[in-house]
Structure formats: structure tokens, C-alpha cells
């Protein structure tokens, strides 16, 4: 009860006020102040943030502060190859272990200890100063370390092994660049709004800032562009910005300008959505994300093919065709198996002459298959899957409608003991129907059978 009251109170606060409260609690706890209610308040705060799909502010640590400039470039997806300005989150753990184990002994270790103490005291000014000092000493130490080791192929292999692989070494190269141009990046981003659009005025303002950045960092434009991309609303309007800033919608022309790195960034973003889909399909807890991932992929493909002129059979045309094929292949296995999944989920099971309850895993599998099918239909213009969709549509809709109608008939005839079990199957069937036939269809059914079904949660 106390947790519910706290959660209700926190939900009523503006998100930034909640963040300030949590940061204050973290600081108080770090100072050793009485925090007897800390865990209760933090549990309520986590639920409050989750209820609004807002990100929970993570506790400040030396590691998190050290890597803060890297945040705009972090990705969770494992891409087929390393892309510049795309740093995998897991590399940070490997590099921090390397820092503590191999680089820290000596001067670096002393700064790290001072930073930890400043965080514990809640001294913001000292924390900021020491974090910058740690980055600077890290850069100097890494340069010396790499110069000593990276003088031959054997030295290169040794370094890669020490930091847990070539991918991590590649990410380290990006991190070094970001740290080296941190001040320039801050100056570039500071005057820009947190949310950007592709209107003429915004394009001119951002382009002017970008040119100023290139005057200082001529070879690092990709980092400025990667920092820009997530600020666009919707994100895919970044494609329109690039065309406006480059003064042409022809991709071949854009490739000859200072905006050329944006082309790879856009293709990489589409590839990330494809990899994200694979993760979502493998994680039943993220079932509801399937349609959203496919939708975002579709919007990016539509943007790149609509806002940029891509010559047929060009390298870029082949690249976008390859991405379409990859996404289609990730979807098609689930779509092909959809009728069978629905049949397994909605077939009434008997044991010793009595009905057996619906299998939640089977219902979930069929529901996801229907969601994938619906998402693919909505994004069909961005896929290479039209024939598969046409072939599956009729059998999928027929088996769903036939089995749902059979379950509804059985529901009317079921005795009081069996009725709750049949109602479970019907609830699962209607979730699938909502994907295939729409919510209006389901509303009509629920109205007709309302007295026999549980109210929707």
C-alpha cells in the first residue's frame, strides 16, 4: 500500500522533478546520510518511470562519468562490420576492465581514487574536474601504450587480446577520437535545440554549426552527424535535412560533399533496426516491440528512397536492396509458420475426457506471428516479401476465423465448469483477431459474448 501511494505521488511529478529527487537521494546515500526509506522510494520511482515509458536516471559512477561523451554513439546491436561513430555498449565494460587492470597503476590510479572520493562526497565541481583529468591522462597513457605495442602485427594482436578482441580495439579508436574532440563536440551541440526538424530555417542553422565544427575538426564530421541524427523528430527526417544541407537530393552529389558520412549513417541505422528485430523475435518479453521495430525500419527505408534520388543498379541501390532482403528473411520464417501457430494455439486440448487450459506459450507464439504478419503488411513497400504475404493471407485468415467461430460456439454451449477454460482460448483467439481483422471486429464479438468473457484489462 505504501509503495502504491509513493508511486502515485511520483507519477504526478514532472519527469525532471523526479530525476532531481532521485539524484538527491543518490547523493545523500553516497554521503552516508540516513536513507532508511531509500530502497522503498527507489522501487516506487522505477515503477513510475516505467509506467510512462521514461528512462530511469542511472546512478553516477566513475565509469559512467568517464564514458559520458560516448553516449550519443552507443549502440546495442551487433552489426556485420564495424561502422565509424557506432560504439557497442559491451566494449565499454571491456575497456574499463583494461583501464583498471593494465592502465590504472600509477598516476591514472590516483586520479581514479580521487574521483571516487569526490563522488562519495557529492562534490560536483571536483567530480567534473577529476573526470576530465582522468580522460586526459587516459588519452596520454593509451597513446604511449599503443606506441609501444602497436609497432607490428604481433603487437597489434597482443593489444586486441588484452582488450578482449578486435571489435573492442576498433571501438577504442572511436573513443579516442571522441575524447580528443570533446570540446569541439560540446561547442557544436550547445546551441542546437534538443529536438530538430528539417524545415529551411533549422537546416540553415544546423548546417552553419556543422561547417564551424569542420573548420576545427575537418576529418571528424561523422561524429557531429551521428550526434545530430537522434535529435530529429521524427528521426528519419534527418534524411531530408542532409538533402537540404547538401543542396541536392541526388545521393551521388551528396557523396561528393561534406555530408557524405551521413549516407553510411542512414544505411547503418536501417541495419540496426534489422538486428533489433532479431533480438525482439528471440525475446518473448519484448513481443509488443515487433510492430514498432518494423514500423521504424519502414519509415527509414521510405525516407531514403523518397527523399534521396538513388540511381538504379548503383552501389547504393544494391545496398538498400540487400537491406530489404535481410529484413524480409528475418520476417518470412515467422510469417510462413503463422497458420500452424494459430492452429496449435486455438485447438481445444483434452485430457482424460476433460478440457485442458490454453497453453500461454502457444497463444503468445500465435499472437506474435499475427503481429509480425500485420507489421509486414503495413511495411510491404519496404520489403521484398509481397509474394509470401499474398500466399499466407488467405490460409492465415481462414484458420483464425474458423477456429475463433468454433470456440465462440463452444463457449455458448459449455457447462459452468468448462466455460472459464474455453473463455481463455477465446481471449487468445481475439488477441490474434485484433491483429488480423482489427479492433472493431473484436469489439463486436466482445459485445455479443460480453457476459461469457472476462472484461478486458
Backbone torsions as a table, in degrees:
resi	resn	phi	psi	omega
1	UNK	NA	-45.1	179.4
2	UNK	-62.3	-39.6	178.7
3	UNK	-63.3	-42.1	179.4
4	UNK	-62.3	-41.0	179.8
5	UNK	-64.4	-43.7	178.4
6	UNK	-62.2	-44.9	179.9
7	UNK	-60.2	-44.2	179.6
8	UNK	-60.8	-42.0	179.4
9	UNK	-64.1	-44.9	-176.9
10	UNK	-67.7	-35.8	177.8
11	UNK	-61.9	-32.2	-179.8
12	UNK	-73.6	-12.8	179.9
13	UNK	-85.4	148.6	172.1
14	UNK	-59.6	145.5	-177.7
15	UNK	-52.6	-41.2	-177.7
16	UNK	-68.4	-33.1	176.1
17	UNK	-65.3	-40.2	176.6
18	UNK	-60.4	-43.4	-179.7
19	UNK	-62.0	-43.2	179.7
20	UNK	-61.4	-42.4	178.6
21	UNK	-60.3	-44.9	-177.8
22	UNK	-67.6	-41.0	177.4
23	UNK	-61.6	-38.4	177.6
24	UNK	-64.2	-41.6	177.5
25	UNK	-62.7	-42.5	179.3
26	UNK	-61.9	-43.3	-179.7
27	UNK	-64.5	-42.9	179.8
28	UNK	-61.6	-41.8	179.7
29	UNK	-65.9	-41.0	179.8
30	UNK	-63.5	-32.7	179.5
31	UNK	-77.2	-11.8	-179.7
32	UNK	92.8	9.5	178.5
33	UNK	-65.4	160.9	178.9
34	UNK	-60.8	123.5	-177.6
35	UNK	-135.2	48.1	-175.5
36	UNK	-63.8	-28.6	-179.8
37	UNK	-99.9	9.7	-174.0
38	UNK	-56.2	-54.6	-175.3
39	UNK	-61.9	-38.1	179.1
40	UNK	-63.4	-46.4	-178.7
41	UNK	-66.1	-41.6	-179.2
42	UNK	-66.0	-36.6	177.3
43	UNK	-63.4	-43.3	178.5
44	UNK	-65.5	-38.7	-179.6
45	UNK	-64.5	-41.5	178.6
46	UNK	-60.3	-43.0	178.7
47	UNK	-66.4	-36.2	179.5
48	UNK	-65.1	-43.4	177.9
49	UNK	-65.5	-42.0	-178.7
50	UNK	-63.4	-36.1	-176.8
51	UNK	-65.6	-20.7	-179.7
52	UNK	-113.5	15.3	-179.2
53	UNK	53.2	34.2	179.4
54	UNK	-102.1	152.3	-176.4
55	UNK	-79.9	136.1	180.0
56	UNK	-81.3	128.5	-178.5
57	UNK	-66.8	124.3	-176.8
58	UNK	-83.2	151.9	-178.0
59	UNK	-67.2	137.8	178.5
60	UNK	-69.8	133.0	175.2
61	UNK	-136.1	160.6	177.0
62	UNK	-54.2	-41.8	-179.9
63	UNK	-62.1	-47.6	-177.0
64	UNK	-65.0	-40.0	178.9
65	UNK	-68.1	-39.9	-179.8
66	UNK	-59.8	-42.5	-175.5
67	UNK	-91.8	7.2	-175.1
68	UNK	-54.8	-42.0	178.8
69	UNK	-61.8	-16.5	-176.5
70	UNK	-84.1	-16.7	-170.5
71	UNK	-52.6	-41.7	-179.2
72	UNK	-63.3	-13.9	-173.9
73	UNK	-110.5	5.2	-177.1
74	UNK	-79.6	139.3	174.9
75	UNK	-131.4	155.7	177.7
76	UNK	-105.2	-16.8	-176.8
77	UNK	-83.5	144.0	176.6
78	UNK	-93.4	107.4	-177.7
79	UNK	-83.1	157.5	-179.7
80	UNK	-58.5	-30.0	178.9
81	UNK	-144.7	160.4	178.4
82	UNK	-68.7	130.9	176.2
83	UNK	-115.7	137.7	-178.8
84	UNK	-63.4	140.9	-179.7
85	UNK	70.4	17.5	174.8
86	UNK	-125.7	105.0	-172.3
87	UNK	-111.6	122.8	-177.4
88	UNK	-73.8	137.2	-177.0
89	UNK	-56.8	-38.7	-176.4
90	UNK	-63.8	-23.9	179.3
91	UNK	-63.9	-29.5	-178.2
92	UNK	-64.7	-40.6	177.6
93	UNK	-61.7	-45.0	-179.4
94	UNK	-62.8	-43.2	-177.6
95	UNK	-71.1	-33.6	177.7
96	UNK	-68.3	-39.1	176.1
97	UNK	-61.9	-41.5	178.8
98	UNK	-63.0	-43.2	179.3
99	UNK	-59.6	-48.6	-177.3
100	UNK	-68.6	-36.8	-173.2
101	UNK	-82.7	-46.5	-169.5
102	UNK	-108.7	-29.3	-173.9
103	UNK	-100.4	-28.3	-170.6
104	UNK	-69.2	-38.4	-176.9
105	UNK	-50.0	124.7	-178.6
106	UNK	109.4	-138.5	-173.7
107	UNK	-63.7	-39.3	-179.4
108	UNK	-64.1	-40.2	-179.9
109	UNK	-62.2	-38.7	-179.7
110	UNK	-64.7	-43.8	179.0
111	UNK	-65.8	-39.6	179.5
112	UNK	-61.9	-40.8	178.4
113	UNK	-65.9	-40.6	178.6
114	UNK	-65.6	-39.1	178.4
115	UNK	-63.6	-43.9	178.7
116	UNK	-59.9	-42.2	179.8
117	UNK	-66.5	-40.4	179.3
118	UNK	-64.1	-39.8	176.6
119	UNK	-62.2	-42.6	-179.2
120	UNK	-62.7	-38.9	179.8
121	UNK	-75.1	-16.9	-175.3
122	UNK	77.0	26.1	-178.8
123	UNK	-87.5	95.9	-173.4
124	UNK	-65.0	-41.8	-177.6
125	UNK	-64.5	-45.1	178.9
126	UNK	-66.2	-38.2	179.0
127	UNK	-59.9	-46.1	-179.9
128	UNK	-64.0	-45.6	-178.8
129	UNK	-63.0	-44.3	-177.5
130	UNK	-71.6	-32.6	176.8
131	UNK	-63.6	-44.2	178.2
132	UNK	-64.9	-38.4	178.4
133	UNK	-64.4	-40.5	179.7
134	UNK	-63.0	-42.0	178.6
135	UNK	-62.7	-44.4	-179.2
136	UNK	-62.2	-45.0	179.6
137	UNK	-68.3	-33.6	176.1
138	UNK	-61.6	-46.2	-179.6
139	UNK	-60.2	-46.5	-179.0
140	UNK	-63.1	-42.7	-179.2
141	UNK	-66.1	-42.8	-178.8
142	UNK	-64.8	-40.6	179.0
143	UNK	-59.8	-45.2	178.9
144	UNK	-64.5	-43.0	-177.4
145	UNK	-63.3	-44.3	-178.0
146	UNK	-71.1	-35.8	178.6
147	UNK	-63.1	-35.3	179.9
148	UNK	-74.5	-34.2	-174.2
149	UNK	-96.4	-38.8	-168.2
150	UNK	-89.5	49.9	-179.9
151	UNK	-104.8	-2.6	-179.8
152	UNK	-155.2	171.4	176.8
153	UNK	-61.4	-37.2	179.1
154	UNK	-65.5	-41.5	177.1
155	UNK	-63.9	-38.5	177.5
156	UNK	-61.9	-44.7	179.7
157	UNK	-65.2	-39.7	178.3
158	UNK	-60.5	-45.0	-179.4
159	UNK	-64.0	-44.1	179.1
160	UNK	-60.4	-40.2	179.4
161	UNK	-67.3	-38.3	-178.6
162	UNK	-64.8	-35.0	-178.4
163	UNK	-103.6	21.7	168.1
164	UNK	72.9	37.3	168.3
165	UNK	124.2	160.7	-178.7
166	UNK	-64.6	-37.6	-180.0
167	UNK	-60.3	-41.7	-180.0
168	UNK	-66.5	-39.5	177.5
169	UNK	-62.4	-42.7	177.4
170	UNK	-61.3	-41.3	178.2
171	UNK	-66.9	-34.1	176.9
172	UNK	-60.2	-38.5	178.6
173	UNK	-60.2	-41.5	176.8
174	UNK	-65.4	-42.9	-178.0
175	UNK	-62.6	-40.4	177.0
176	UNK	-59.2	-44.1	179.3
177	UNK	-62.4	-43.1	-179.7
178	UNK	-63.4	-44.9	178.7
179	UNK	-62.1	-39.4	-178.3
180	UNK	-66.5	-31.9	-178.3
181	UNK	-110.5	26.0	-177.0
182	UNK	-58.0	-45.2	-179.0
183	UNK	-63.4	-41.9	179.2
184	UNK	-64.8	-39.5	178.5
185	UNK	-64.4	-42.1	179.4
186	UNK	-63.1	-43.5	179.0
187	UNK	-64.5	-35.2	178.7
188	UNK	-67.6	-44.7	-173.0
189	UNK	-82.0	-28.2	-170.9
190	UNK	-53.4	-45.7	-176.9
191	UNK	-81.7	-4.8	-175.4
192	UNK	-86.2	140.6	174.6
193	UNK	-63.8	154.9	179.6
194	UNK	-66.0	-30.5	177.6
195	UNK	-117.0	129.8	-177.2
196	UNK	-118.2	151.2	173.4
197	UNK	-122.5	172.7	-177.1
198	UNK	-102.6	25.5	176.0
199	UNK	-71.4	163.1	-172.7
200	UNK	-58.5	-43.6	-177.7
201	UNK	-63.1	-45.5	-179.5
202	UNK	-64.7	-40.6	179.8
203	UNK	-59.7	-44.7	-179.8
204	UNK	-62.8	-43.1	-179.3
205	UNK	-64.1	-48.3	-178.0
206	UNK	-66.1	-41.1	-179.5
207	UNK	-62.2	-39.0	178.0
208	UNK	-64.0	-42.6	177.7
209	UNK	-63.1	-39.6	-178.6
210	UNK	-65.7	-41.2	178.6
211	UNK	-62.8	-38.1	178.1
212	UNK	-65.0	-39.1	177.7
213	UNK	-62.8	-44.3	-178.1
214	UNK	-65.8	-27.4	176.6
215	UNK	-61.1	-32.0	-177.9
216	UNK	-95.1	-38.8	-175.7
217	UNK	-126.4	71.7	-172.1
218	UNK	-63.7	-23.6	-176.5
219	UNK	-102.4	8.6	-174.2
220	UNK	-123.4	27.3	179.9
221	UNK	-59.4	-30.8	-178.1
222	UNK	-60.5	-32.5	-179.8
223	UNK	-71.8	-39.4	176.7
224	UNK	-64.8	-42.2	-180.0
225	UNK	-67.3	-39.1	178.3
226	UNK	-65.4	-32.2	176.6
227	UNK	-71.4	-32.8	-179.9
228	UNK	-70.5	-43.3	-167.2
229	UNK	-48.8	-50.5	-176.7
230	UNK	-70.8	-8.3	178.9
231	UNK	-80.3	-14.5	-176.9
232	UNK	-76.6	143.3	-178.1
233	UNK	-131.2	110.0	-4.1
234	UNK	-70.6	160.8	-173.9
235	UNK	-55.5	-36.4	-176.3
236	UNK	-69.6	-10.9	175.9
237	UNK	-68.7	-8.9	170.7
238	UNK	-55.7	-34.8	179.5
239	UNK	-61.9	-43.4	178.6
240	UNK	-66.8	-38.5	176.8
241	UNK	-58.3	-46.2	-177.5
242	UNK	-59.7	-43.5	178.9
243	UNK	-62.6	-42.9	179.8
244	UNK	-66.0	-43.0	-178.3
245	UNK	-69.7	-36.4	-180.0
246	UNK	-78.9	-14.9	179.2
247	UNK	78.1	18.8	179.1
248	UNK	-161.7	146.5	174.0
249	UNK	-98.1	3.9	177.9
250	UNK	-83.3	120.2	-175.5
251	UNK	-62.8	-31.7	178.6
252	UNK	-65.9	-35.2	178.1
253	UNK	-72.4	-43.8	178.9
254	UNK	-57.5	-37.8	-178.1
255	UNK	-64.7	-16.1	179.3
256	UNK	-97.3	3.5	-177.7
257	UNK	-109.8	179.7	178.1
258	UNK	-71.2	-4.6	178.2
259	UNK	-95.2	7.7	179.7
260	UNK	-54.9	-39.5	179.9
261	UNK	-60.3	-22.8	179.9
262	UNK	-64.8	-28.2	-179.2
263	UNK	-62.7	-49.7	178.2
264	UNK	-64.1	-36.5	178.7
265	UNK	-60.7	-41.2	-179.2
266	UNK	-68.3	-46.2	177.6
267	UNK	-61.9	-38.4	178.9
268	UNK	-65.6	-37.5	178.2
269	UNK	-62.0	-41.4	177.1
270	UNK	-64.4	-43.2	178.5
271	UNK	-61.7	-35.5	177.9
272	UNK	-64.3	-39.1	178.1
273	UNK	-64.6	-34.7	177.5
274	UNK	-65.3	-44.6	178.5
275	UNK	-67.1	-35.6	177.9
276	UNK	-63.1	-38.3	178.8
277	UNK	-59.4	-43.2	179.6
278	UNK	-59.5	-40.3	179.0
279	UNK	-64.9	-43.3	-178.5
280	UNK	-65.7	-43.2	-179.6
281	UNK	-63.7	-26.2	-179.5
282	UNK	-89.1	-6.3	-175.6
283	UNK	-123.6	101.4	-176.5
284	UNK	-60.4	-22.9	180.0
285	UNK	-68.5	-18.2	-178.0
286	UNK	-107.6	26.5	-176.9
287	UNK	-50.6	-45.8	-174.1
288	UNK	-70.9	-8.7	-179.8
289	UNK	-83.7	-12.9	-174.6
290	UNK	-55.9	-54.2	-176.6
291	UNK	-62.5	-36.4	-178.8
292	UNK	-66.9	-40.8	179.4
293	UNK	-64.6	-45.5	-180.0
294	UNK	-64.5	-38.6	179.5
295	UNK	-62.8	-45.1	-179.4
296	UNK	-65.5	-40.5	174.7
297	UNK	-57.0	-47.7	-177.8
298	UNK	-59.9	-43.6	-178.9
299	UNK	-63.6	-37.7	178.5
300	UNK	-69.0	-43.4	179.3
301	UNK	-64.1	-42.1	178.3
302	UNK	-62.1	-38.3	179.9
303	UNK	-66.5	-47.2	-175.4
304	UNK	-68.3	-34.8	-180.0
305	UNK	-83.6	-19.2	-179.8
306	UNK	-95.5	-37.0	-174.7
307	UNK	-95.9	-15.3	176.1
308	UNK	-118.0	139.8	175.5
309	UNK	-88.1	112.3	-176.3
310	UNK	-110.5	114.2	-178.8
311	UNK	-59.9	138.8	178.0
312	UNK	-61.9	137.7	178.6
313	UNK	69.1	8.0	176.0
314	UNK	-74.8	170.0	176.8
315	UNK	-56.5	-40.6	-178.1
316	UNK	-70.1	-37.9	177.5
317	UNK	-63.4	-42.0	178.5
318	UNK	-66.2	-34.6	-179.6
319	UNK	-68.1	-43.6	179.9
320	UNK	-69.3	-33.8	175.7
321	UNK	-64.0	-39.1	177.6
322	UNK	-64.0	-39.0	178.3
323	UNK	-67.1	-40.1	176.4
324	UNK	-58.4	-45.3	-178.6
325	UNK	-64.4	-42.8	178.7
326	UNK	-59.3	-47.3	-178.6
327	UNK	-64.7	-40.9	179.5
328	UNK	-61.7	-42.6	179.9
329	UNK	-62.9	-35.3	178.9
330	UNK	-67.3	-29.5	-176.3
331	UNK	-89.2	-32.8	-165.1
332	UNK	-66.4	-35.6	179.8
333	UNK	-62.1	-42.9	178.5
334	UNK	-66.1	-40.9	-179.1
335	UNK	-66.3	-45.0	-179.7
336	UNK	-59.5	-34.1	-178.0
337	UNK	-88.5	3.8	-174.5
338	UNK	-62.2	-48.0	-179.8
339	UNK	-58.9	-41.6	178.5
340	UNK	-65.5	-38.5	178.9
341	UNK	-64.2	-41.2	178.5
342	UNK	-65.5	-41.5	-179.6
343	UNK	-61.9	-44.0	179.6
344	UNK	-65.8	-36.7	-175.1
345	UNK	-75.3	-35.5	-170.9
346	UNK	-103.1	3.4	177.1
347	UNK	-82.0	121.5	-179.9
348	UNK	-62.5	129.7	-179.3
349	UNK	-102.9	140.3	179.6
350	UNK	-119.5	147.7	173.8
351	UNK	-143.9	118.2	-178.5
352	UNK	55.0	40.7	175.6
353	UNK	79.8	2.5	-179.9
354	UNK	-118.8	150.0	177.2
355	UNK	-66.3	142.7	174.9
356	UNK	-107.1	141.4	-178.8
357	UNK	-59.7	156.2	179.1
358	UNK	-61.1	145.6	178.7
359	UNK	-85.1	110.5	-177.0
360	UNK	-57.9	-36.8	-179.4
361	UNK	-66.0	-39.9	179.0
362	UNK	-67.1	-41.7	177.8
363	UNK	-61.2	-43.7	-179.0
364	UNK	-63.1	-41.6	179.8
365	UNK	-63.1	-43.7	179.6
366	UNK	-67.2	-40.1	178.8
367	UNK	-61.6	-44.1	179.8
368	UNK	-64.7	-39.6	178.9
369	UNK	-61.1	-41.2	178.1
370	UNK	-65.7	-38.8	178.7
371	UNK	-65.0	-42.1	178.8
372	UNK	-63.2	-43.4	178.3
373	UNK	-59.4	-48.4	-178.6
374	UNK	-62.8	-42.2	179.2
375	UNK	-62.8	-40.2	179.3
376	UNK	-66.1	-38.1	177.5
377	UNK	-61.5	-44.4	-179.0
378	UNK	-66.3	-27.3	-176.8
379	UNK	-108.4	18.3	-170.7
380	UNK	-60.1	-28.7	-179.9
381	UNK	-68.5	-17.3	-179.3
382	UNK	-104.8	10.3	-177.0
383	UNK	-124.0	168.1	174.2
384	UNK	-113.9	63.0	-166.3
385	UNK	-142.1	8.8	-173.2
386	UNK	-56.1	-42.1	-177.6
387	UNK	-64.4	-42.0	179.4
388	UNK	-63.4	-38.2	179.2
389	UNK	-65.8	-41.4	179.4
390	UNK	-64.7	-39.6	-178.1
391	UNK	-69.4	-30.3	-174.5
392	UNK	-92.5	-20.7	-172.1
393	UNK	-56.9	-54.5	-174.5
394	UNK	-64.0	-51.4	179.8
395	UNK	-62.5	-35.2	-179.7
396	UNK	-67.6	-46.9	-179.5
397	UNK	-67.2	-38.6	-178.9
398	UNK	-65.5	-47.6	-177.5
399	UNK	-66.4	-35.9	179.2
400	UNK	-67.7	-46.2	-178.2
401	UNK	-66.4	-43.8	-178.2
402	UNK	-62.3	-48.1	-177.4
403	UNK	-70.9	-34.2	177.6
404	UNK	-65.9	-44.9	178.7
405	UNK	-62.9	-38.7	178.6
406	UNK	-64.6	-40.4	178.7
407	UNK	-66.3	-38.7	179.4
408	UNK	-65.7	-40.1	177.3
409	UNK	-64.3	-43.2	179.5
410	UNK	-64.0	-34.2	-180.0
411	UNK	-62.2	-41.2	-179.9
412	UNK	-65.6	-35.1	-174.2
413	UNK	-90.2	-13.0	-172.1
414	UNK	-66.0	144.1	175.0
415	UNK	-75.1	165.7	-175.9
416	UNK	-54.6	-31.7	-178.3
417	UNK	-72.5	-38.4	-177.4
418	UNK	-85.9	-20.8	-171.6
419	UNK	-58.1	-44.5	178.9
420	UNK	-61.2	-32.1	-179.9
421	UNK	-70.5	-45.1	178.6
422	UNK	-63.3	-38.1	179.7
423	UNK	-60.7	-33.0	175.9
424	UNK	-61.5	-45.7	178.1
425	UNK	-61.9	-42.1	-178.9
426	UNK	-63.9	-41.0	177.9
427	UNK	-59.0	-43.4	177.0
428	UNK	-63.3	-41.5	179.8
429	UNK	-62.6	-40.7	-177.5
430	UNK	-70.7	-30.4	174.9
431	UNK	-63.4	-39.4	177.4
432	UNK	-69.7	-42.1	178.8
433	UNK	-60.8	-35.5	179.8
434	UNK	-60.2	-36.1	178.2
435	UNK	-72.2	-38.9	-172.9
436	UNK	-88.6	-36.4	-173.5
437	UNK	-116.9	-8.7	176.3
438	UNK	99.6	160.3	-177.7
439	UNK	-67.7	-29.2	179.8
440	UNK	-61.8	-42.1	178.5
441	UNK	-58.8	-46.6	-178.3
442	UNK	-65.5	-39.1	179.5
443	UNK	-61.6	-40.7	178.4
444	UNK	-62.7	-44.2	179.7
445	UNK	-63.6	-46.0	-178.4
446	UNK	-63.9	-34.4	178.0
447	UNK	-67.2	-40.1	-178.5
448	UNK	-71.4	-31.7	-175.7
449	UNK	-115.2	18.7	-173.0
450	UNK	-50.7	-40.7	-176.8
451	UNK	-70.4	-15.1	-176.9
452	UNK	-103.5	-7.1	-176.4
453	UNK	-115.0	153.1	175.3
454	UNK	-71.8	144.2	175.8
455	UNK	-59.2	148.4	178.8
456	UNK	-70.2	138.5	-180.0
457	UNK	-79.6	NA	NA
